[in-house]
Amino acid sequence: MGNPRREADVFSRGVAAEHPQFVSAVARAFSVLRCFEHGVQYLGNREIAKRTGLPKPTVSRFTFTLSALGYLNYSPEREKYCLGTAVLGLGHAFMKSNDVLAIARPLMRELAAQAQAAVMIGAADGLRMVLLDICQGDATFQLKLDVGARVPHGSTALGRADLAARPLAIFETRLAEIEGECEPATWPRLRAGILRARQDYENYGFCFSLGDWNPDVFAVGVPMVSADRSRVLAFNCSGRVSVMTRERLMHDIGPRLLALRNSVYELTEGRF
């Protein structure tokens, strides 16, 4: 029999820093790596300290250690750090060992071509969604997103699908966290969109983002929860407003995306 603490249902409970298995030093080290978001190449200790809230001496020790391990590279000329090749090795290992992506990719390409739209799969990373794969089906209207890009949790169909699948307690926690980083003036509209998406998911099995993230883009999203309820992935289909109307999303694209999700789930037997 395993350790009951390690078998906690992270889908429904989440993991808190107060957990007895949580190592805060490891969390702080990874917070340094997370500073290098998509498009950020070089950062100095002062910038990292500002982004993480950690004391500069602590940051200096972490960046030195991470550089020694190959996860960061130091540029003497710039006196700054960039990501090292060890990070790429981890990302490559993740992509190659993730069977769900290999199974989903041909189905995503097929739907993207049929819908003349972009089809994506992503997973939550804090208050963002990380794109694990994207298939572009419209050569004249391609979203400028690549694998590894991070998009907002609250305004995108991908993020709203993830939120809609969460148990109420986790959903409310995420909602409060999103409010904490949102401009007060924009929060009422964003909150209304998230709540409406959760209700749409209950009613239809999928939810929408109708110009909420990008005014030129309408999208539909659907979550996929693993059989052991330890992970949530999300699919979405996005296209230009003139083609991807709400009616089409509701009666055509949404059901197709739902069928895609069901096929991937069945082929993986919910293990991902």
KOLVO-435763 format. One line per 10 residues: their letters; for each residue x, y, z of N, C-alpha, C. Coordinates in steps of 0.05 Angstrom, whole numbers, padded with zeros to 5 digits, always signed. Example, Ala and Ser with C-alpha at 12.3 -4.5 7.8 and 13.67 -1.06 7.14 Angstrom:
// residues 2
as> +00264/-00114/+00156/+00246/-00090/+00156/+00264/-00066/+00156  +00257/-00045/+00142/+00273/-00021/+00143/+00258/+00001/+00157 $
This chain:
// residues 272
mgnprreadv> +00017/-00024/+00000/+00000/+00000/+00000/+00018/+00025/+00000  +00011/+00045/-00016/+00027/+00069/-00019/+00022/+00088/+00004  +00038/+00109/+00004/+00036/+00131/+00023/+00011/+00147/+00017  -00009/+00149/+00035/-00034/+00163/+00029/-00029/+00192/+00024  -00008/+00204/+00035/-00003/+00232/+00030/+00005/+00236/+00000  +00020/+00216/-00010/+00029/+00219/-00038/+00007/+00211/-00058  -00014/+00198/-00048/-00036/+00190/-00066/-00059/+00210/-00064  -00054/+00234/-00054/-00075/+00254/-00052/-00086/+00261/-00080  -00111/+00265/-00081/-00125/+00272/-00107/-00119/+00301/-00113  -00097/+00306/-00128/-00089/+00334/-00133/-00108/+00348/-00151 $
fsrgvaaehp> -00125/+00333/-00166/-00145/+00346/-00183/-00165/+00361/-00166  -00173/+00349/-00144/-00194/+00361/-00128/-00184/+00377/-00104  -00159/+00371/-00095/-00149/+00384/-00072/-00128/+00405/-00077  -00112/+00400/-00099/-00090/+00418/-00104/-00067/+00412/-00085  -00045/+00425/-00088/-00021/+00421/-00071/-00013/+00448/-00059  -00012/+00449/-00032/-00006/+00474/-00019/+00022/+00474/-00008  +00034/+00498/-00004/+00061/+00500/+00006/+00063/+00489/+00035  +00040/+00486/+00049/+00041/+00476/+00076/+00041/+00446/+00077  +00039/+00433/+00054/+00039/+00403/+00053/+00066/+00393/+00064  +00065/+00372/+00081/+00090/+00362/+00093/+00110/+00352/+00073 $
qfvsavaraf> +00102/+00344/+00048/+00121/+00335/+00028/+00132/+00358/+00011  +00122/+00382/+00015/+00130/+00405/-00002/+00157/+00416/+00007  +00176/+00418/-00012/+00203/+00428/-00006/+00205/+00456/-00017  +00205/+00476/+00001/+00203/+00504/-00008/+00228/+00513/-00024  +00252/+00501/-00017/+00276/+00509/-00032/+00274/+00501/-00061  +00262/+00478/-00067/+00258/+00469/-00094/+00239/+00488/-00108  +00218/+00495/-00094/+00198/+00514/-00106/+00210/+00540/-00113  +00228/+00551/-00095/+00241/+00576/-00101/+00259/+00574/-00125  +00273/+00552/-00127/+00291/+00548/-00150/+00275/+00548/-00176  +00253/+00534/-00176/+00237/+00533/-00200/+00224/+00560/-00206 $
svlrcfehgv> +00219/+00576/-00186/+00208/+00603/-00190/+00228/+00620/-00206  +00254/+00614/-00202/+00274/+00628/-00218/+00272/+00620/-00247  +00270/+00595/-00252/+00268/+00586/-00280/+00242/+00596/-00294  +00221/+00598/-00278/+00195/+00608/-00290/+00196/+00637/-00298  +00216/+00651/-00289/+00219/+00679/-00297/+00225/+00682/-00327  +00236/+00661/-00339/+00243/+00662/-00367/+00219/+00653/-00384  +00199/+00670/-00385/+00175/+00664/-00400/+00181/+00666/-00430  +00162/+00658/-00446/+00164/+00658/-00475/+00172/+00685/-00485  +00195/+00687/-00498/+00205/+00713/-00509/+00225/+00727/-00492  +00229/+00718/-00467/+00249/+00730/-00449/+00274/+00714/-00451 $
qylgnreiak> +00297/+00726/-00459/+00321/+00711/-00463/+00341/+00715/-00440  +00348/+00740/-00433/+00368/+00745/-00412/+00356/+00760/-00389  +00363/+00752/-00365/+00355/+00765/-00340/+00378/+00766/-00321  +00381/+00788/-00306/+00401/+00790/-00285/+00390/+00783/-00258  +00407/+00780/-00238/+00398/+00773/-00212/+00378/+00794/-00201  +00383/+00819/-00207/+00365/+00840/-00197/+00337/+00837/-00208  +00336/+00831/-00235/+00310/+00828/-00248/+00296/+00803/-00238  +00311/+00782/-00234/+00299/+00757/-00224/+00288/+00761/-00195  +00303/+00775/-00179/+00295/+00781/-00152/+00269/+00797/-00152  +00267/+00816/-00170/+00242/+00832/-00172/+00218/+00815/-00181 $
rtglpkptvs> +00223/+00797/-00199/+00201/+00780/-00210/+00192/+00759/-00190  +00211/+00748/-00174/+00204/+00727/-00156/+00197/+00736/-00128  +00207/+00760/-00121/+00203/+00770/-00093/+00223/+00759/-00074  +00243/+00744/-00084/+00264/+00732/-00067/+00286/+00752/-00063  +00300/+00751/-00040/+00323/+00768/-00035/+00345/+00763/-00056  +00359/+00784/-00063/+00379/+00782/-00084/+00401/+00762/-00077  +00411/+00761/-00051/+00431/+00740/-00044/+00421/+00712/-00049  +00395/+00707/-00043/+00383/+00681/-00047/+00382/+00675/-00077  +00374/+00694/-00093/+00373/+00691/-00122/+00401/+00685/-00133  +00421/+00698/-00122/+00449/+00694/-00132/+00457/+00665/-00127 $
rftftlsalg> +00450/+00654/-00104/+00457/+00626/-00098/+00442/+00607/-00117  +00417/+00613/-00122/+00401/+00595/-00139/+00411/+00597/-00168  +00417/+00620/-00178/+00427/+00622/-00206/+00454/+00609/-00209  +00471/+00612/-00189/+00497/+00598/-00190/+00494/+00568/-00191  +00476/+00557/-00174/+00472/+00528/-00173/+00459/+00519/-00199  +00439/+00533/-00208/+00425/+00525/-00233/+00444/+00526/-00257  +00463/+00545/-00257/+00483/+00547/-00278/+00502/+00523/-00277  +00510/+00515/-00252/+00527/+00493/-00249/+00515/+00467/-00258  +00488/+00465/-00257/+00473/+00441/-00265/+00465/+00442/-00295  +00470/+00465/-00308/+00463/+00466/-00336/+00436/+00477/-00343 $
ylnysperek> +00421/+00485/-00322/+00394/+00495/-00327/+00394/+00525/-00333  +00416/+00539/-00327/+00420/+00567/-00335/+00448/+00569/-00347  +00451/+00588/-00365/+00478/+00596/-00375/+00483/+00625/-00368  +00508/+00630/-00360/+00515/+00658/-00352/+00531/+00671/-00374  +00523/+00696/-00381/+00537/+00712/-00401/+00554/+00733/-00386  +00581/+00730/-00385/+00598/+00750/-00372/+00595/+00777/-00385  +00591/+00778/-00411/+00589/+00804/-00425/+00564/+00819/-00417  +00542/+00805/-00415/+00517/+00818/-00406/+00513/+00818/-00376  +00528/+00801/-00362/+00525/+00797/-00333/+00496/+00789/-00327  +00486/+00771/-00344/+00459/+00761/-00341/+00458/+00731/-00348 $
yclgtavlgl> +00435/+00719/-00343/+00431/+00691/-00347/+00410/+00686/-00369  +00413/+00663/-00382/+00393/+00653/-00401/+00388/+00624/-00394  +00367/+00612/-00405/+00362/+00584/-00400/+00384/+00566/-00413  +00390/+00544/-00399/+00410/+00526/-00408/+00399/+00502/-00423  +00416/+00486/-00435/+00407/+00464/-00451/+00393/+00442/-00434  +00399/+00441/-00408/+00386/+00420/-00392/+00356/+00424/-00391  +00347/+00449/-00393/+00318/+00455/-00394/+00306/+00443/-00420  +00320/+00446/-00442/+00311/+00436/-00467/+00309/+00405/-00466  +00328/+00393/-00453/+00328/+00364/-00450/+00303/+00354/-00435  +00295/+00369/-00414/+00271/+00362/-00400/+00246/+00365/-00417 $
ghafmksndv> +00245/+00387/-00432/+00222/+00392/-00449/+00220/+00371/-00471  +00243/+00363/-00483/+00243/+00343/-00504/+00233/+00316/-00493  +00243/+00310/-00469/+00235/+00284/-00456/+00205/+00284/-00451  +00194/+00307/-00442/+00166/+00308/-00437/+00150/+00304/-00462  +00158/+00317/-00484/+00143/+00315/-00509/+00144/+00287/-00520  +00167/+00274/-00519/+00171/+00248/-00530/+00157/+00226/-00514  +00155/+00230/-00487/+00143/+00210/-00470/+00113/+00213/-00466  +00102/+00234/-00478/+00073/+00240/-00474/+00057/+00228/-00496  +00046/+00204/-00491/+00031/+00189/-00512/+00006/+00204/-00521  -00006/+00220/-00503/-00031/+00233/-00510/-00026/+00253/-00533 $
laiarplmre> -00003/+00265/-00535/+00002/+00284/-00556/+00005/+00270/-00583  +00019/+00247/-00583/+00021/+00231/-00608/-00006/+00221/-00618  -00024/+00214/-00599/-00050/+00205/-00606/-00068/+00228/-00615  -00066/+00251/-00602/-00083/+00273/-00608/-00076/+00288/-00634  -00050/+00288/-00640/-00041/+00305/-00662/-00055/+00300/-00689  -00057/+00275/-00699/-00071/+00271/-00724/-00100/+00279/-00724  -00113/+00275/-00701/-00141/+00283/-00698/-00144/+00313/-00698  -00125/+00327/-00685/-00125/+00356/-00685/-00120/+00367/-00713  -00101/+00356/-00727/-00096/+00365/-00755/-00120/+00362/-00772  -00134/+00340/-00769/-00158/+00335/-00785/-00180/+00356/-00780 $
laaqaqaavm> -00185/+00361/-00754/-00205/+00381/-00747/-00196/+00409/-00756  -00171/+00415/-00753/-00161/+00442/-00761/-00165/+00446/-00791  -00160/+00425/-00807/-00164/+00427/-00836/-00193/+00430/-00843  -00210/+00414/-00830/-00239/+00415/-00835/-00251/+00441/-00827  -00243/+00452/-00804/-00255/+00476/-00793/-00242/+00501/-00804  -00218/+00498/-00817/-00203/+00521/-00826/-00197/+00540/-00802  -00186/+00527/-00781/-00182/+00542/-00756/-00157/+00530/-00742  -00151/+00540/-00719/-00129/+00530/-00703/-00139/+00512/-00681  -00128/+00489/-00678/-00136/+00470/-00657/-00112/+00467/-00638  -00117/+00469/-00612/-00095/+00469/-00592/-00101/+00450/-00570 $
igaadglrmv> -00080/+00441/-00557/-00082/+00426/-00531/-00063/+00439/-00512  -00073/+00442/-00487/-00056/+00456/-00467/-00061/+00446/-00439  -00045/+00454/-00421/-00047/+00446/-00393/-00042/+00471/-00375  -00053/+00471/-00352/-00050/+00493/-00334/-00022/+00495/-00323  -00012/+00519/-00321/+00014/+00525/-00308/+00010/+00550/-00291  +00003/+00546/-00266/-00005/+00570/-00250/-00030/+00582/-00260  -00029/+00608/-00265/-00052/+00623/-00276/-00050/+00626/-00306  -00035/+00609/-00319/-00033/+00610/-00348/-00038/+00581/-00359  -00043/+00580/-00384/-00045/+00554/-00398/-00021/+00552/-00417  -00007/+00530/-00416/+00016/+00525/-00433/+00007/+00508/-00457 $
lldicqgdat> +00014/+00517/-00481/+00007/+00502/-00505/+00025/+00478/-00509  +00014/+00455/-00510/+00029/+00430/-00514/+00031/+00423/-00544  +00011/+00432/-00559/+00012/+00428/-00588/-00008/+00447/-00601  -00003/+00454/-00625/-00022/+00471/-00640/-00021/+00463/-00670  -00044/+00460/-00682/-00047/+00454/-00710/-00062/+00476/-00724  -00050/+00489/-00743/-00061/+00512/-00758/-00075/+00501/-00783  -00100/+00509/-00786/-00115/+00499/-00810/-00123/+00521/-00829  -00116/+00546/-00824/-00122/+00568/-00841/-00097/+00583/-00848  -00087/+00579/-00873/-00062/+00591/-00881/-00063/+00622/-00881  -00087/+00633/-00883/-00089/+00662/-00885/-00095/+00675/-00858 $
fqlkldvgar> -00098/+00659/-00837/-00104/+00670/-00811/-00093/+00652/-00790  -00067/+00655/-00784/-00053/+00637/-00765/-00047/+00653/-00739  -00056/+00641/-00717/-00049/+00653/-00691/-00019/+00651/-00687  -00008/+00673/-00677/+00021/+00674/-00672/+00028/+00661/-00645  +00024/+00635/-00644/+00029/+00619/-00620/+00044/+00594/-00627  +00063/+00587/-00610/+00079/+00563/-00614/+00077/+00545/-00590  +00086/+00520/-00593/+00087/+00502/-00570/+00104/+00514/-00548  +00093/+00514/-00524/+00107/+00526/-00501/+00098/+00554/-00494  +00082/+00566/-00512/+00071/+00593/-00507/+00051/+00591/-00484  +00049/+00612/-00468/+00030/+00613/-00446/+00009/+00633/-00452 $
vphgstalgr> -00016/+00626/-00448/-00039/+00643/-00453/-00055/+00646/-00427  -00071/+00668/-00425/-00086/+00672/-00400/-00106/+00650/-00393  -00110/+00646/-00367/-00128/+00625/-00358/-00157/+00634/-00360  -00162/+00659/-00354/-00190/+00668/-00351/-00204/+00677/-00376  -00189/+00686/-00396/-00202/+00698/-00419/-00202/+00680/-00444  -00186/+00659/-00444/-00184/+00641/-00467/-00203/+00617/-00463  -00211/+00605/-00486/-00228/+00581/-00485/-00213/+00558/-00473  -00187/+00557/-00478/-00170/+00536/-00467/-00169/+00537/-00437  -00165/+00561/-00426/-00164/+00565/-00397/-00191/+00561/-00384  -00212/+00571/-00397/-00239/+00569/-00385/-00248/+00540/-00385 $
adlaarplai> -00239/+00524/-00405/-00246/+00495/-00404/-00233/+00482/-00381  -00208/+00489/-00375/-00194/+00478/-00352/-00208/+00485/-00326  -00215/+00511/-00323/-00229/+00520/-00299/-00256/+00507/-00296  -00270/+00503/-00318/-00297/+00491/-00317/-00297/+00463/-00306  -00275/+00449/-00310/-00273/+00421/-00302/-00265/+00417/-00273  -00256/+00439/-00260/-00246/+00437/-00233/-00269/+00435/-00212  -00265/+00420/-00191/-00285/+00420/-00169/-00289/+00448/-00158  -00313/+00453/-00146/-00320/+00480/-00139/-00300/+00493/-00121  -00289/+00479/-00101/-00270/+00491/-00083/-00245/+00501/-00097  -00234/+00484/-00116/-00211/+00492/-00131/-00217/+00514/-00150 $
fetrlaeieg> -00241/+00513/-00162/-00250/+00534/-00181/-00251/+00561/-00166  -00262/+00562/-00143/-00265/+00587/-00128/-00237/+00598/-00120  -00219/+00580/-00113/-00191/+00588/-00107/-00178/+00600/-00131  -00181/+00587/-00154/-00169/+00598/-00179/-00182/+00625/-00186  -00208/+00627/-00182/-00222/+00652/-00188/-00210/+00675/-00172  -00206/+00670/-00146/-00194/+00690/-00128/-00166/+00698/-00137  -00150/+00678/-00146/-00123/+00683/-00155/-00123/+00700/-00180  -00141/+00694/-00199/-00143/+00709/-00223/-00151/+00738/-00217  -00170/+00741/-00199/-00178/+00768/-00191/-00154/+00784/-00180  -00137/+00770/-00165/-00114/+00783/-00152/-00095/+00795/-00172 $
ecepatwprl> -00093/+00784/-00196/-00074/+00795/-00216/-00088/+00810/-00238  -00114/+00814/-00235/-00130/+00828/-00256/-00134/+00857/-00249  -00135/+00874/-00269/-00142/+00902/-00265/-00171/+00904/-00255  -00175/+00919/-00233/-00202/+00920/-00221/-00224/+00928/-00240  -00218/+00945/-00259/-00238/+00954/-00278/-00247/+00932/-00297  -00229/+00913/-00303/-00236/+00892/-00322/-00246/+00867/-00308  -00244/+00865/-00282/-00251/+00841/-00268/-00281/+00833/-00271  -00300/+00851/-00267/-00328/+00843/-00269/-00335/+00829/-00296  -00325/+00839/-00318/-00330/+00827/-00344/-00316/+00800/-00346  -00291/+00799/-00337/-00276/+00774/-00338/-00289/+00752/-00321 $
ragilrarqd> -00297/+00760/-00297/-00310/+00741/-00279/-00336/+00730/-00291  -00352/+00748/-00303/-00377/+00740/-00315/-00372/+00720/-00338  -00351/+00724/-00353/-00344/+00706/-00375/-00336/+00678/-00365  -00321/+00678/-00343/-00312/+00652/-00331/-00336/+00637/-00320  -00353/+00651/-00306/-00377/+00638/-00294/-00396/+00628/-00316  -00399/+00644/-00337/-00416/+00635/-00360/-00404/+00611/-00373  -00377/+00610/-00375/-00364/+00587/-00388/-00368/+00562/-00371  -00368/+00564/-00345/-00372/+00541/-00328/-00401/+00531/-00332  -00420/+00549/-00335/-00448/+00541/-00339/-00451/+00529/-00367  -00438/+00540/-00387/-00439/+00529/-00414/-00428/+00501/-00414 $
yenygfcfsl> -00407/+00496/-00399/-00396/+00469/-00397/-00416/+00450/-00385  -00430/+00458/-00365/-00450/+00441/-00353/-00473/+00436/-00373  -00480/+00455/-00389/-00502/+00452/-00408/-00495/+00438/-00433  -00471/+00443/-00444/-00464/+00433/-00471/-00440/+00415/-00472  -00424/+00415/-00451/-00399/+00399/-00451/-00375/+00414/-00461  -00379/+00439/-00470/-00357/+00456/-00479/-00364/+00485/-00471  -00344/+00503/-00474/-00348/+00531/-00466/-00335/+00549/-00487  -00340/+00575/-00484/-00332/+00594/-00505/-00314/+00617/-00495  -00300/+00628/-00514/-00287/+00654/-00511/-00293/+00670/-00536  -00311/+00688/-00535/-00321/+00702/-00558/-00308/+00730/-00559 $
gdwnpdvfav> -00283/+00731/-00568/-00269/+00757/-00570/-00259/+00767/-00543  -00260/+00751/-00522/-00252/+00760/-00495/-00222/+00763/-00493  -00207/+00745/-00506/-00178/+00747/-00505/-00167/+00763/-00529  -00177/+00756/-00553/-00169/+00770/-00577/-00195/+00778/-00591  -00200/+00804/-00595/-00226/+00812/-00607/-00231/+00801/-00635  -00210/+00792/-00648/-00213/+00781/-00675/-00218/+00751/-00675  -00218/+00738/-00651/-00219/+00709/-00650/-00242/+00700/-00633  -00258/+00681/-00643/-00278/+00666/-00628/-00268/+00637/-00625  -00272/+00626/-00601/-00262/+00599/-00596/-00280/+00583/-00578  -00277/+00557/-00580/-00292/+00538/-00562/-00271/+00520/-00550 $
gvpmvsadrs> -00276/+00512/-00524/-00257/+00495/-00510/-00271/+00473/-00495  -00257/+00451/-00491/-00267/+00428/-00477/-00245/+00415/-00460  -00251/+00408/-00435/-00230/+00396/-00418/-00229/+00366/-00421  -00207/+00354/-00413/-00204/+00325/-00412/-00191/+00318/-00385  -00206/+00304/-00368/-00197/+00297/-00342/-00187/+00268/-00342  -00164/+00263/-00331/-00153/+00235/-00331/-00170/+00217/-00314  -00168/+00191/-00319/-00184/+00171/-00305/-00180/+00171/-00275  -00155/+00177/-00267/-00149/+00178/-00238/-00153/+00206/-00227  -00163/+00224/-00244/-00170/+00252/-00235/-00146/+00267/-00224  -00122/+00260/-00234/-00098/+00274/-00225/-00090/+00296/-00244 $
rvlafncsgr> -00100/+00296/-00269/-00092/+00316/-00289/-00116/+00326/-00305  -00113/+00350/-00314/-00133/+00362/-00333/-00117/+00373/-00357  -00125/+00365/-00380/-00116/+00377/-00405/-00140/+00391/-00418  -00135/+00409/-00436/-00157/+00422/-00449/-00151/+00425/-00479  -00172/+00422/-00495/-00171/+00427/-00524/-00187/+00452/-00531  -00178/+00466/-00552/-00195/+00487/-00562/-00192/+00489/-00592  -00212/+00503/-00604/-00211/+00508/-00633/-00217/+00538/-00636  -00199/+00552/-00649/-00201/+00582/-00652/-00201/+00590/-00681  -00216/+00610/-00687/-00216/+00620/-00715/-00225/+00649/-00716  -00223/+00660/-00739/-00231/+00688/-00743/-00261/+00692/-00739 $
vsvmtrerlm> -00268/+00715/-00729/-00296/+00721/-00721/-00315/+00718/-00745  -00306/+00726/-00769/-00323/+00725/-00792/-00331/+00697/-00801  -00315/+00677/-00793/-00320/+00649/-00800/-00330/+00633/-00776  -00318/+00638/-00753/-00324/+00622/-00729/-00345/+00636/-00712  -00369/+00636/-00722/-00391/+00649/-00707/-00399/+00632/-00683  -00414/+00645/-00665/-00423/+00630/-00641/-00441/+00607/-00649  -00458/+00611/-00669/-00476/+00590/-00678/-00460/+00567/-00689  -00439/+00572/-00704/-00423/+00550/-00715/-00408/+00536/-00693  -00398/+00551/-00674/-00384/+00539/-00651/-00403/+00521/-00636  -00427/+00530/-00632/-00447/+00515/-00616/-00456/+00489/-00630 $
hdigprllal> -00462/+00491/-00656/-00475/+00469/-00669/-00456/+00452/-00687  -00433/+00462/-00692/-00415/+00447/-00710/-00387/+00442/-00696  -00372/+00463/-00691/-00345/+00459/-00681/-00344/+00448/-00653  -00362/+00458/-00636/-00362/+00448/-00608/-00367/+00418/-00607  -00387/+00407/-00620/-00392/+00378/-00620/-00368/+00363/-00632  -00356/+00374/-00653/-00332/+00360/-00665/-00309/+00359/-00645  -00305/+00382/-00631/-00283/+00382/-00611/-00289/+00363/-00588  -00314/+00361/-00581/-00322/+00342/-00560/-00316/+00313/-00569  -00322/+00308/-00594/-00317/+00281/-00605/-00287/+00275/-00606  -00271/+00296/-00613/-00242/+00292/-00613/-00232/+00285/-00585 $
rnsvyelteg> -00242/+00301/-00565/-00234/+00295/-00538/-00241/+00267/-00530  -00265/+00258/-00536/-00274/+00232/-00529/-00257/+00210/-00542  -00249/+00215/-00567/-00233/+00195/-00581/-00205/+00193/-00568  -00193/+00216/-00561/-00167/+00216/-00548/-00169/+00202/-00521  -00190/+00208/-00507/-00194/+00195/-00480/-00196/+00165/-00483  -00212/+00156/-00502/-00216/+00127/-00506/-00190/+00113/-00514  -00175/+00126/-00533/-00150/+00114/-00543/-00129/+00113/-00521  -00129/+00132/-00503/-00109/+00132/-00481/-00120/+00118/-00456  -00145/+00110/-00457/-00159/+00098/-00434/-00158/+00116/-00410  -00156/+00142/-00415/-00156/+00162/-00394/-00130/+00163/-00378 $
rf> -00109/+00151/-00389/-00083/+00151/-00375/-00065/+00171/-00388  -00060/+00193/-00376/-00042/+00213/-00387/-00032/+00231/-00364 $
